[in-house]
Amino acid sequence: MRKRYLAPLVLSVLFFAACGGGEKKAENADSVSTHESPAADNSMVSPSANKPASKGETLMAESDCKTCHKEEMKVVGPALKDIAGKYPNTPENVEKLAEKVIKGGSGNWGEVAMLPHPQISKEDAKEMVSYILSIGK
Ligand code: HEC
């Protein structure tokens, strides 16, 4: 199974990120920069270190989402801020993406599939998606 193979890799990435410690965010600078170095030092970013957690964020922390998604950078799945950039925060998008979190699937970002999460209720999935779509807005 794909997940079993990925988990140690991803967890070690998260471990290094967690030990980075630095809290550097330059969102404005980032949006005007030319992105010449995609391998830039994103590992130093520890998202949400001192923000109060929303319900959706808490639910995500309790689930497996962070194994594949980080706020600022692509891991296995797209960066949360990229998802937020792609979809406006509308009830239709929240509904559609909540459905996708529960059913899993691929195609919108590439070949790699998100695992299904049948144990997550529609309500909780919507909280998580609302949180994701609110990032950076
Ligand atoms: C096994 C790795 C993995 C896990 C665990 C995972 N995701 Fe994903 N996620 C992905 C991948 C890969 C994609 C891109 C799918 C695609 O290309 O359509 C994705 C896409 C998404 C999208 C955008 C979907 C779209 O169609 O654009 C949302 C929203 C999302 N994930 C939320 C979550 C939430 C919430 C959780 C936790 C409950 C979660 N993911 C757990 C890998 C994962």
Residues whose N, C-alpha, C, O or C-beta is under 5 A from the ligand:
A	BS01	HEC	S63 D64 C65 T67 C68 V76 G77 P78 I83 L97 K100 V101 G105 S106 G107 N108 W109 G110 V112 A113 M114 L115 H117 M128
